Amino acid sequence: MRLHRLLWLWAAVQGFSVELDDEDDALIVYEGGMAEEAQCTAPPGPVLVKDVVAEIGHDVSEEVIFRTLNALEAEGVVQTRQLLQLYPQDFDAVVMPLLLKSRLRRVRERGGRIPEAQ
């Protein structure tokens, strides 16, 4: 009986630690310490890749935007956070229109921020 309780407690602790690890990938960032009020901020720029592509692709055709979004979605990338998590060689391997790929590369280099001049 005691062993059963210990195993149950161990399983509960393991589940809790997994939940804490998942919080590292959260889209909301808490800034500040205990002495000051914590501020809750979202990452810079749009959360969804389609919004990023719409902004950086303001001067390209709808077909180019569509092909870019389809290529990223085929790889499971729909959020800006996921775009930033790709290894550079994996991002380079995604086949998409080169103009938007170059612009997305600059967004990746800036941690999700869209450069001022496009």
MMTF fields as JSON, N, C-alpha, C and O atoms, coordinates in Angstrom:
{
  "mmtfVersion": "1.0.0",
  "mmtfProducer": "UNKNOWN",
  "numBonds": 471,
  "numAtoms": 472,
  "numGroups": 118,
  "numChains": 1,
  "numModels": 1,
  "chainsPerModel": [1],
  "groupsPerChain": [118],
  "chainIdList": ["A"],
  "bondAtomList": [4, 2, 8, 6, 12, 10, 16, 14, 20, 18, 24, 22, 28, 26, 32, 30, 36, 34, 40, 38, 44, 42, 48, 46, 52, 50, 56, 54, 60, 58, 64, 62, 68, 66, 72, 70, 76, 74, 80, 78, 84, 82, 88, 86, 92, 90, 96, 94, 100, 98, 104, 102, 108, 106, 112, 110, 116, 114, 120, 118, 124, 122, 128, 126, 132, 130, 136, 134, 140, 138, 144, 142, 148, 146, 152, 150, 156, 154, 160, 158, 164, 162, 168, 166, 172, 170, 176, 174, 180, 178, 184, 182, 188, 186, 192, 190, 196, 194, 200, 198, 204, 202, 208, 206, 212, 210, 216, 214, 220, 218, 224, 222, 228, 226, 232, 230, 236, 234, 240, 238, 244, 242, 248, 246, 252, 250, 256, 254, 260, 258, 264, 262, 268, 266, 272, 270, 276, 274, 280, 278, 284, 282, 288, 286, 292, 290, 296, 294, 300, 298, 304, 302, 308, 306, 312, 310, 316, 314, 320, 318, 324, 322, 328, 326, 332, 330, 336, 334, 340, 338, 344, 342, 348, 346, 352, 350, 356, 354, 360, 358, 364, 362, 368, 366, 372, 370, 376, 374, 380, 378, 384, 382, 388, 386, 392, 390, 396, 394, 400, 398, 404, 402, 408, 406, 412, 410, 416, 414, 420, 418, 424, 422, 428, 426, 432, 430, 436, 434, 440, 438, 444, 442, 448, 446, 452, 450, 456, 454, 460, 458, 464, 462, 468, 466],
  "bondOrderList": [1, 1, 1, 1, 1, 1, 1, 1, 1, 1, 1, 1, 1, 1, 1, 1, 1, 1, 1, 1, 1, 1, 1, 1, 1, 1, 1, 1, 1, 1, 1, 1, 1, 1, 1, 1, 1, 1, 1, 1, 1, 1, 1, 1, 1, 1, 1, 1, 1, 1, 1, 1, 1, 1, 1, 1, 1, 1, 1, 1, 1, 1, 1, 1, 1, 1, 1, 1, 1, 1, 1, 1, 1, 1, 1, 1, 1, 1, 1, 1, 1, 1, 1, 1, 1, 1, 1, 1, 1, 1, 1, 1, 1, 1, 1, 1, 1, 1, 1, 1, 1, 1, 1, 1, 1, 1, 1, 1, 1, 1, 1, 1, 1, 1, 1, 1, 1],
  "groupList": [{"groupName": "MET", "atomNameList": ["N", "CA", "C", "O"], "elementList": ["N", "C", "C", "O"], "formalChargeList": [0, 0, 0, 0], "bondAtomList": [1, 0, 2, 1, 3, 2], "bondOrderList": [1, 1, 2], "singleLetterCode": "M", "chemCompType": "L-PEPTIDE LINKING"}, {"groupName": "ARG", "atomNameList": ["N", "CA", "C", "O"], "elementList": ["N", "C", "C", "O"], "formalChargeList": [0, 0, 0, 0], "bondAtomList": [1, 0, 2, 1, 3, 2], "bondOrderList": [1, 1, 2], "singleLetterCode": "R", "chemCompType": "L-PEPTIDE LINKING"}, {"groupName": "LEU", "atomNameList": ["N", "CA", "C", "O"], "elementList": ["N", "C", "C", "O"], "formalChargeList": [0, 0, 0, 0], "bondAtomList": [1, 0, 2, 1, 3, 2], "bondOrderList": [1, 1, 2], "singleLetterCode": "L", "chemCompType": "L-PEPTIDE LINKING"}, {"groupName": "HIS", "atomNameList": ["N", "CA", "C", "O"], "elementList": ["N", "C", "C", "O"], "formalChargeList": [0, 0, 0, 0], "bondAtomList": [1, 0, 2, 1, 3, 2], "bondOrderList": [1, 1, 2], "singleLetterCode": "H", "chemCompType": "L-PEPTIDE LINKING"}, {"groupName": "TRP", "atomNameList": ["N", "CA", "C", "O"], "elementList": ["N", "C", "C", "O"], "formalChargeList": [0, 0, 0, 0], "bondAtomList": [1, 0, 2, 1, 3, 2], "bondOrderList": [1, 1, 2], "singleLetterCode": "W", "chemCompType": "L-PEPTIDE LINKING"}, {"groupName": "ALA", "atomNameList": ["N", "CA", "C", "O"], "elementList": ["N", "C", "C", "O"], "formalChargeList": [0, 0, 0, 0], "bondAtomList": [1, 0, 2, 1, 3, 2], "bondOrderList": [1, 1, 2], "singleLetterCode": "A", "chemCompType": "L-PEPTIDE LINKING"}, {"groupName": "VAL", "atomNameList": ["N", "CA", "C", "O"], "elementList": ["N", "C", "C", "O"], "formalChargeList": [0, 0, 0, 0], "bondAtomList": [1, 0, 2, 1, 3, 2], "bondOrderList": [1, 1, 2], "singleLetterCode": "V", "chemCompType": "L-PEPTIDE LINKING"}, {"groupName": "GLN", "atomNameList": ["N", "CA", "C", "O"], "elementList": ["N", "C", "C", "O"], "formalChargeList": [0, 0, 0, 0], "bondAtomList": [1, 0, 2, 1, 3, 2], "bondOrderList": [1, 1, 2], "singleLetterCode": "Q", "chemCompType": "L-PEPTIDE LINKING"}, {"groupName": "GLY", "atomNameList": ["N", "CA", "C", "O"], "elementList": ["N", "C", "C", "O"], "formalChargeList": [0, 0, 0, 0], "bondAtomList": [1, 0, 2, 1, 3, 2], "bondOrderList": [1, 1, 2], "singleLetterCode": "G", "chemCompType": "PEPTIDE LINKING"}, {"groupName": "PHE", "atomNameList": ["N", "CA", "C", "O"], "elementList": ["N", "C", "C", "O"], "formalChargeList": [0, 0, 0, 0], "bondAtomList": [1, 0, 2, 1, 3, 2], "bondOrderList": [1, 1, 2], "singleLetterCode": "F", "chemCompType": "L-PEPTIDE LINKING"}, {"groupName": "SER", "atomNameList": ["N", "CA", "C", "O"], "elementList": ["N", "C", "C", "O"], "formalChargeList": [0, 0, 0, 0], "bondAtomList": [1, 0, 2, 1, 3, 2], "bondOrderList": [1, 1, 2], "singleLetterCode": "S", "chemCompType": "L-PEPTIDE LINKING"}, {"groupName": "GLU", "atomNameList": ["N", "CA", "C", "O"], "elementList": ["N", "C", "C", "O"], "formalChargeList": [0, 0, 0, 0], "bondAtomList": [1, 0, 2, 1, 3, 2], "bondOrderList": [1, 1, 2], "singleLetterCode": "E", "chemCompType": "L-PEPTIDE LINKING"}, {"groupName": "ASP", "atomNameList": ["N", "CA", "C", "O"], "elementList": ["N", "C", "C", "O"], "formalChargeList": [0, 0, 0, 0], "bondAtomList": [1, 0, 2, 1, 3, 2], "bondOrderList": [1, 1, 2], "singleLetterCode": "D", "chemCompType": "L-PEPTIDE LINKING"}, {"groupName": "ILE", "atomNameList": ["N", "CA", "C", "O"], "elementList": ["N", "C", "C", "O"], "formalChargeList": [0, 0, 0, 0], "bondAtomList": [1, 0, 2, 1, 3, 2], "bondOrderList": [1, 1, 2], "singleLetterCode": "I", "chemCompType": "L-PEPTIDE LINKING"}, {"groupName": "TYR", "atomNameList": ["N", "CA", "C", "O"], "elementList": ["N", "C", "C", "O"], "formalChargeList": [0, 0, 0, 0], "bondAtomList": [1, 0, 2, 1, 3, 2], "bondOrderList": [1, 1, 2], "singleLetterCode": "Y", "chemCompType": "L-PEPTIDE LINKING"}, {"groupName": "CYS", "atomNameList": ["N", "CA", "C", "O"], "elementList": ["N", "C", "C", "O"], "formalChargeList": [0, 0, 0, 0], "bondAtomList": [1, 0, 2, 1, 3, 2], "bondOrderList": [1, 1, 2], "singleLetterCode": "C", "chemCompType": "L-PEPTIDE LINKING"}, {"groupName": "THR", "atomNameList": ["N", "CA", "C", "O"], "elementList": ["N", "C", "C", "O"], "formalChargeList": [0, 0, 0, 0], "bondAtomList": [1, 0, 2, 1, 3, 2], "bondOrderList": [1, 1, 2], "singleLetterCode": "T", "chemCompType": "L-PEPTIDE LINKING"}, {"groupName": "PRO", "atomNameList": ["N", "CA", "C", "O"], "elementList": ["N", "C", "C", "O"], "formalChargeList": [0, 0, 0, 0], "bondAtomList": [1, 0, 2, 1, 3, 2], "bondOrderList": [1, 1, 2], "singleLetterCode": "P", "chemCompType": "L-PEPTIDE LINKING"}, {"groupName": "LYS", "atomNameList": ["N", "CA", "C", "O"], "elementList": ["N", "C", "C", "O"], "formalChargeList": [0, 0, 0, 0], "bondAtomList": [1, 0, 2, 1, 3, 2], "bondOrderList": [1, 1, 2], "singleLetterCode": "K", "chemCompType": "L-PEPTIDE LINKING"}, {"groupName": "ASN", "atomNameList": ["N", "CA", "C", "O"], "elementList": ["N", "C", "C", "O"], "formalChargeList": [0, 0, 0, 0], "bondAtomList": [1, 0, 2, 1, 3, 2], "bondOrderList": [1, 1, 2], "singleLetterCode": "N", "chemCompType": "L-PEPTIDE LINKING"}],
  "groupTypeList": [0, 1, 2, 3, 1, 2, 2, 4, 2, 4, 5, 5, 6, 7, 8, 9, 10, 6, 11, 2, 12, 12, 11, 12, 12, 5, 2, 13, 6, 14, 11, 8, 8, 0, 5, 11, 11, 5, 7, 15, 16, 5, 17, 17, 8, 17, 6, 2, 6, 18, 12, 6, 6, 5, 11, 13, 8, 3, 12, 6, 10, 11, 11, 6, 13, 9, 1, 16, 2, 19, 5, 2, 11, 5, 11, 8, 6, 6, 7, 16, 1, 7, 2, 2, 7, 2, 14, 17, 7, 12, 9, 12, 5, 6, 6, 0, 17, 2, 2, 2, 18, 10, 1, 2, 1, 1, 6, 1, 11, 1, 8, 8, 1, 13, 17, 11, 5, 7],
  "groupIdList": [1, 2, 3, 4, 5, 6, 7, 8, 9, 10, 11, 12, 13, 14, 15, 16, 17, 18, 19, 20, 21, 22, 23, 24, 25, 26, 27, 28, 29, 30, 31, 32, 33, 34, 35, 36, 37, 38, 39, 40, 41, 42, 43, 44, 45, 46, 47, 48, 49, 50, 51, 52, 53, 54, 55, 56, 57, 58, 59, 60, 61, 62, 63, 64, 65, 66, 67, 68, 69, 70, 71, 72, 73, 74, 75, 76, 77, 78, 79, 80, 81, 82, 83, 84, 85, 86, 87, 88, 89, 90, 91, 92, 93, 94, 95, 96, 97, 98, 99, 100, 101, 102, 103, 104, 105, 106, 107, 108, 109, 110, 111, 112, 113, 114, 115, 116, 117, 118],
  "secStructList": [7, 2, 2, 2, 2, 2, 2, 2, 2, 2, 2, 2, 2, 2, 2, 2, 2, 2, 2, 2, 2, 2, 4, 4, 4, 7, 1, 7, 3, 3, 3, 7, 7, 1, 1, 1, 7, 7, 3, 3, 3, 7, 7, 1, 1, 7, 1, 5, 2, 2, 2, 2, 2, 2, 2, 2, 6, 6, 6, 1, 7, 2, 2, 2, 2, 2, 2, 2, 2, 2, 2, 2, 2, 2, 6, 6, 7, 7, 5, 2, 2, 2, 2, 2, 2, 1, 7, 2, 2, 2, 2, 2, 2, 1, 7, 7, 7, 2, 2, 2, 2, 2, 2, 2, 2, 2, 2, 2, 2, 6, 6, 6, 7, 7, 7, 1, 7, 7],
  "xCoordList": [0.829, 0.0, 0.873, 0.602, 1.915, 2.8, 3.529, 3.696, 3.955, 4.614, 3.666, 4.078, 2.41, 1.404, 1.275, 1.211, 1.236, 1.135, 2.37, 2.268, 3.538, 4.773, 4.804, 5.207, 4.38, 4.34, 3.337, 3.608, 2.202, 1.195, 1.733, 1.545, 2.401, 2.977, 4.06, 4.134, 4.898, 5.949, 5.347, 5.839, 4.297, 3.629, 3.025, 3.079, 2.455, 1.867, 2.943, 2.737, 4.075, 5.18, 5.713, 6.003, 5.847, 6.322, 5.365, 5.805, 4.079, 3.087, 3.157, 3.024, 3.362, 3.466, 4.706, 4.65, 5.823, 7.048, 6.92, 7.488, 6.183, 5.95, 5.127, 5.403, 4.107, 3.303, 4.164, 3.96, 5.108, 5.983, 6.876, 7.124, 7.366, 8.193, 7.408, 7.959, 6.128, 5.303, 5.114, 4.889, 5.2, 5.016, 6.171, 6.024, 7.312, 8.437, 8.122, 8.698, 7.219, 6.854, 5.628, 5.066, 5.214, 4.0, 4.155, 5.26, 3.05, 3.067, 3.046, 3.287, 2.768, 2.72, 3.949, 4.304, 4.59, 5.809, 5.518, 4.973, 5.876, 5.694, 7.01, 8.028, 6.984, 8.184, 8.027, 6.919, 9.121, 9.084, 9.348, 9.268, 9.663, 9.969, 8.93, 7.848, 9.277, 8.355, 8.22, 7.159, 9.279, 9.251, 8.377, 7.766, 8.321, 7.516, 6.353, 6.319, 5.411, 4.274, 4.721, 5.442, 4.299, 4.653, 3.835, 2.661, 4.469, 3.811, 3.658, 4.579, 2.514, 2.229, 2.303, 1.542, 3.208, 3.355, 3.363, 3.822, 2.862, 2.913, 4.229, 4.863, 4.649, 5.877, 5.71, 4.583, 6.811, 6.712, 6.112, 6.355, 5.342, 4.78, 3.556, 3.145, 2.975, 1.781, 2.052, 3.171, 1.024, 1.146, 1.033, 1.704, 0.21, -0.002, 0.865, 1.035, 1.407, 2.263, 1.492, 2.059, 0.2, -0.573, -0.626, -0.652, -0.642, -0.64, 0.722, 0.806, 1.786, 3.139, 3.296, 3.769, 2.897, 3.034, 2.177, 2.599, 0.991, 0.137, 0.806, 0.696, 1.497, 2.143, 3.404, 3.617, 4.237, 5.474, 5.235, 6.088, 4.083, 3.772, 2.767, 1.997, 2.772, 1.793, 1.906, 0.948, 3.063, 3.279, 3.428, 3.933, 2.995, 3.071, 1.66, 0.702, 1.559, 0.239, -0.313, 0.423, -1.615, -2.29, -1.79, -1.702, -1.465, -0.975, 0.346, 0.55, 1.232, 2.521, 2.302, 2.942, 1.405, 1.083, 0.48, 0.841, -0.435, -1.084, -0.06, -0.11, 0.867, 1.896, 2.81, 3.212, 3.139, 4.001, 3.311, 3.901, 2.061, 1.32, 1.114, 1.22, 0.821, 0.639, 1.924, 1.889, 3.057, 4.343, 4.631, 5.089, 4.367, 4.617, 3.63, 4.015, 2.359, 1.344, 1.621, 1.343, 2.166, 2.507, 3.577, 3.669, 4.379, 5.419, 4.941, 5.71, 3.668, 3.113, 3.373, 3.231, 3.751, 4.075, 2.909, 2.676, 2.167, 1.06, 1.196, 0.526, 2.047, 2.269, 3.676, 4.594, 3.839, 5.151, 6.15, 7.312, 5.709, 6.575, 7.14, 8.316, 6.309, 6.76, 7.759, 8.715, 7.544, 8.48, 9.85, 10.876, 9.864, 11.119, 11.804, 13.018, 11.054, 11.621, 12.316, 13.07, 12.076, 12.722, 14.228, 14.688, 14.979, 16.418, 16.645, 15.848, 17.712, 17.953, 17.966, 17.41, 18.587, 18.639, 17.256, 16.972, 16.398, 15.033, 14.227, 13.461, 14.4, 13.718, 14.17, 13.35, 15.475, 16.0, 15.458, 15.337, 15.131, 14.643, 13.185, 12.743, 12.438, 11.033, 10.99, 11.587, 10.279, 10.169, 9.006, 7.845, 9.352, 8.345, 8.893, 10.085, 8.054, 8.535, 9.694, 9.622, 10.755, 11.996, 11.878, 12.522, 11.083, 10.965, 10.418, 10.975, 9.337, 8.769, 9.651, 9.685, 10.353, 11.276, 12.385, 12.755, 12.908, 13.947, 13.403, 14.085, 12.192, 11.587, 11.301, 11.503, 10.835, 10.603, 11.914, 11.943, 12.984, 14.291, 14.676, 15.205, 14.414, 14.716, 13.83, 14.283, 12.576, 11.682, 12.235, 12.24, 12.696, 13.282, 14.526, 14.717, 15.362, 16.588, 16.281, 17.087, 15.132, 14.742, 13.817, 13.186, 13.736, 12.95, 11.455, 10.751, 10.951, 9.52, 9.093, 7.94, 10.008, 9.682, 9.751, 10.65, 8.798, 8.779, 9.642, 9.419, 10.635, 11.491, 10.669, 9.653, 11.119, 10.398, 10.264, 9.154, 11.376, 11.353, 11.317, 12.234, 10.27, 10.158, 10.287, 10.22],
  "yCoordList": [-1.193, 0.0, 1.256, 2.213, 1.239, 2.396, 2.618, 3.754, 1.527, 1.616, 2.204, 3.014, 1.801, 2.324, 3.842, 4.558, 4.333, 5.779, 6.511, 7.587, 5.919, 6.55, 6.636, 7.653, 5.57, 5.591, 6.621, 7.323, 6.714, 7.701, 9.118, 9.974, 9.364, 10.679, 11.012, 12.141, 10.033, 10.25, 10.594, 11.495, 9.891, 10.156, 11.554, 12.242, 11.974, 13.314, 14.383, 15.389, 14.177, 15.143, 15.2, 16.284, 14.052, 14.021, 14.767, 15.523, 14.569, 15.28, 16.771, 17.541, 17.193, 18.616, 19.214, 20.335, 18.501, 19.041, 19.156, 20.074, 18.242, 18.343, 19.581, 20.279, 19.87, 21.068, 22.316, 23.264, 22.348, 23.505, 23.676, 24.804, 22.576, 22.66, 23.233, 23.994, 22.883, 23.4, 24.904, 25.57, 25.446, 26.879, 27.674, 28.874, 27.048, 27.747, 28.202, 29.182, 27.512, 27.86, 28.759, 28.95, 29.303, 30.119, 31.347, 31.86, 31.806, 32.996, 34.268, 35.35, 34.163, 35.328, 35.306, 34.273, 36.449, 36.555, 37.425, 38.52, 36.947, 37.72, 38.383, 37.712, 39.701, 40.455, 41.108, 41.466, 41.26, 41.893, 40.878, 39.67, 41.378, 40.488, 40.6, 41.152, 40.065, 40.076, 41.476, 41.822, 42.288, 43.61, 44.583, 45.484, 44.402, 45.297, 44.524, 43.295, 45.246, 44.566, 43.884, 44.473, 42.665, 41.926, 42.449, 42.791, 42.504, 42.931, 41.719, 40.915, 41.602, 40.51, 41.07, 41.973, 40.547, 41.053, 39.9, 38.802, 40.153, 39.175, 39.372, 40.417, 38.389, 38.555, 39.671, 40.025, 40.229, 41.31, 40.804, 39.669, 41.642, 41.292, 40.397, 40.01, 40.069, 39.225, 37.807, 37.304, 37.176, 35.819, 34.781, 33.75, 35.031, 34.065, 34.399, 35.566, 33.359, 33.54, 34.206, 35.004, 33.886, 34.492, 36.011, 36.72, 36.522, 37.968, 38.572, 39.671, 37.853, 38.315, 38.372, 39.369, 37.296, 37.229, 38.3, 38.891, 38.555, 39.602, 40.966, 41.793, 41.2, 42.501, 42.645, 43.688, 41.613, 41.733, 41.495, 41.826, 40.924, 40.655, 41.623, 41.269, 42.834, 43.841, 44.174, 44.671, 43.908, 44.285, 43.077, 43.216, 41.904, 40.713, 40.188, 40.567, 39.323, 38.806, 37.853, 37.306, 37.676, 36.751, 35.319, 34.547, 34.974, 33.622, 33.353, 32.262, 34.333, 34.175, 34.015, 33.181, 34.808, 34.692, 33.315, 32.668, 32.873, 31.573, 30.436, 29.532, 30.481, 29.437, 29.433, 28.37, 30.615, 30.713, 30.116, 29.316, 30.504, 29.988, 28.481, 27.779, 27.978, 26.532, 25.767, 24.699, 26.308, 25.64, 25.567, 24.538, 26.652, 26.663, 25.772, 25.042, 25.828, 24.991, 23.509, 22.687, 23.16, 21.762, 21.253, 20.053, 22.162, 21.801, 21.991, 21.799, 22.368, 22.526, 23.879, 24.04, 24.854, 26.186, 27.123, 27.508, 27.493, 28.435, 29.614, 30.632, 29.484, 30.561, 31.116, 30.395, 32.396, 33.027, 32.309, 32.14, 31.894, 31.172, 29.914, 29.594, 29.204, 27.992, 28.327, 27.583, 29.439, 29.884, 30.148, 29.813, 30.745, 31.062, 29.811, 29.818, 28.745, 27.517, 26.653, 25.747, 26.914, 26.119, 26.355, 27.484, 25.292, 25.436, 26.13, 25.948, 26.921, 27.631, 26.704, 27.05, 25.543, 24.627, 24.063, 23.776, 23.9, 23.44, 24.533, 24.254, 25.781, 26.895, 26.998, 27.2, 26.858, 26.937, 25.817, 25.994, 24.673, 23.527, 23.679, 22.982, 24.571, 24.773, 25.466, 26.526, 24.857, 25.417, 26.396, 26.018, 27.677, 28.736, 29.854, 29.86, 30.797, 31.912, 32.646, 32.974, 32.894, 33.409, 34.808, 35.099, 35.672, 37.03, 37.001, 37.634, 36.272, 36.192, 35.363, 35.614, 34.393, 33.61, 34.517, 34.419, 35.39, 36.332, 37.295, 37.604, 37.766, 38.678, 37.959, 38.526, 36.717, 35.935, 35.639, 35.567, 35.471, 35.245, 36.449, 36.286, 37.648, 38.861, 38.938, 39.371, 38.523, 38.484, 37.499, 37.789, 36.35, 35.351, 35.903, 35.695, 36.602, 37.169, 38.197, 38.406, 38.834, 39.868, 39.322, 40.096, 38.019, 37.411, 37.604, 37.644, 37.725, 37.875, 39.295, 39.537, 40.228, 41.628, 41.838, 41.334, 42.58, 42.89, 44.126, 45.154, 44.04, 45.204, 46.391, 46.225, 47.572, 48.804, 48.949, 49.099, 48.908, 49.133, 47.799, 46.988, 47.581, 46.365, 46.713, 45.829],
  "zCoordList": [0.0, 0.0, 0.0, -0.725, 0.817, 0.903, -0.431, -0.874, -1.056, -2.349, -3.393, -4.224, -3.348, -4.269, -4.114, -5.114, -2.894, -2.639, -3.145, -3.734, -2.912, -3.383, -4.906, -5.469, -5.563, -7.025, -7.534, -8.51, -6.89, -7.292, -7.107, -7.971, -5.979, -5.703, -6.718, -7.204, -7.036, -8.023, -9.388, -10.067, -9.792, -11.07, -11.087, -12.106, -9.975, -9.898, -10.032, -10.711, -9.396, -9.484, -10.905, -11.41, -11.56, -12.938, -13.858, -14.725, -13.685, -14.497, -14.283, -15.234, -13.048, -12.74, -13.378, -13.884, -13.369, -13.957, -15.467, -16.06, -16.109, -17.546, -17.85, -18.825, -17.022, -17.226, -17.11, -17.869, -16.198, -16.051, -17.266, -17.693, -17.835, -19.026, -20.194, -20.989, -20.313, -21.394, -21.289, -22.3, -20.086, -19.917, -20.497, -20.73, -20.737, -21.337, -22.752, -23.224, -23.439, -24.799, -24.868, -25.946, -23.764, -23.735, -24.625, -24.805, -25.173, -26.008, -25.184, -25.718, -23.911, -23.038, -22.149, -21.581, -22.037, -21.245, -20.037, -20.175, -18.856, -17.635, -17.279, -17.108, -17.17, -16.852, -15.493, -15.092, -14.793, -13.482, -12.403, -12.628, -11.231, -10.124, -9.037, -9.238, -7.878, -6.752, -6.158, -5.636, -6.228, -5.613, -6.401, -5.825, -7.693, -8.526, -9.121, -9.07, -9.681, -10.298, -11.582, -12.387, -11.766, -12.973, -14.144, -14.001, -15.284, -16.504, -17.42, -17.562, -18.021, -18.935, -20.35, -20.695, -21.173, -22.529, -23.514, -23.199, -24.687, -25.767, -26.51, -26.369, -27.296, -28.061, -29.083, -29.43, -29.566, -30.546, -31.849, -32.259, -32.483, -33.772, -33.67, -32.576, -34.83, -34.873, -34.373, -34.478, -33.835, -33.299, -34.418, -34.366, -35.411, -36.492, -37.703, -38.057, -38.329, -39.499, -40.631, -41.377, -40.769, -41.866, -41.723, -42.729, -40.493, -40.28, -40.603, -41.153, -40.261, -40.596, -42.108, -42.654, -42.781, -44.239, -44.909, -45.903, -44.385, -44.955, -44.843, -45.749, -43.735, -43.549, -44.394, -45.012, -44.427, -45.205, -46.693, -47.517, -47.044, -48.438, -49.017, -49.909, -48.517, -48.954, -50.432, -51.024, -51.044, -52.439, -53.37, -54.483, -52.926, -53.777, -54.04, -53.366, -55.021, -55.4, -54.345, -53.524, -54.394, -53.477, -53.678, -52.724, -54.921, -55.202, -54.479, -53.947, -54.458, -53.777, -52.274, -51.634, -51.719, -50.287, -50.0, -49.016, -50.857, -50.695, -50.726, -49.892, -51.686, -51.795, -50.579, -50.106, -50.072, -48.888, -47.673, -46.946, -47.454, -46.297, -46.391, -45.386, -47.586, -47.756, -47.468, -46.858, -47.902, -47.653, -46.16, -45.663, -45.447, -44.001, -43.259, -42.346, -43.646, -42.994, -43.222, -42.349, -44.389, -44.666, -43.704, -43.448, -43.179, -42.204, -40.769, -39.828, -40.595, -39.248, -38.626, -37.414, -39.435, -38.917, -39.201, -40.347, -38.135, -38.282, -37.321, -37.492, -36.327, -35.36, -35.533, -35.925, -35.238, -35.331, -34.433, -34.803, -33.272, -32.335, -32.992, -32.814, -33.747, -34.428, -35.527, -35.747, -36.214, -37.239, -36.628, -37.22, -35.452, -34.778, -34.232, -34.03, -33.991, -33.44, -34.484, -34.128, -35.759, -36.806, -36.794, -36.626, -36.973, -37.168, -38.508, -39.428, -38.643, -39.909, -41.125, -42.167, -41.008, -42.149, -42.477, -43.64, -41.48, -41.745, -42.439, -43.363, -41.992, -42.645, -44.1, -44.996, -44.332, -45.696, -46.578, -47.79, -45.99, -46.762, -47.196, -48.109, -46.561, -46.938, -48.295, -48.482, -49.236, -50.586, -50.605, -50.448, -50.803, -50.863, -51.745, -52.052, -52.158, -52.967, -52.279, -51.094, -53.041, -52.465, -51.875, -50.867, -52.469, -51.937, -50.513, -49.616, -50.31, -48.96, -48.031, -46.827, -48.568, -47.739, -47.202, -46.032, -48.043, -47.6, -46.556, -45.578, -46.756, -45.78, -44.465, -43.391, -44.542, -43.323, -42.6, -41.371, -43.347, -42.724, -41.865, -40.766, -42.362, -41.575, -40.334, -39.275, -40.458, -39.291, -38.265, -37.068, -38.719, -37.819, -37.124, -35.926, -37.874, -37.297, -36.22, -35.313, -36.31, -35.347, -34.257, -33.538, -34.134, -33.062, -33.194, -32.185, -34.419, -34.647, -34.954, -35.312, -34.818, -35.137, -36.645, -37.318, -37.152, -38.574, -38.791, -38.152, -39.693, -39.956, -40.447, -41.123, -40.1, -40.468, -41.977, -42.488, -42.692, -44.141, -44.867, -44.742, -45.613, -46.421, -47.871, -48.726]
}
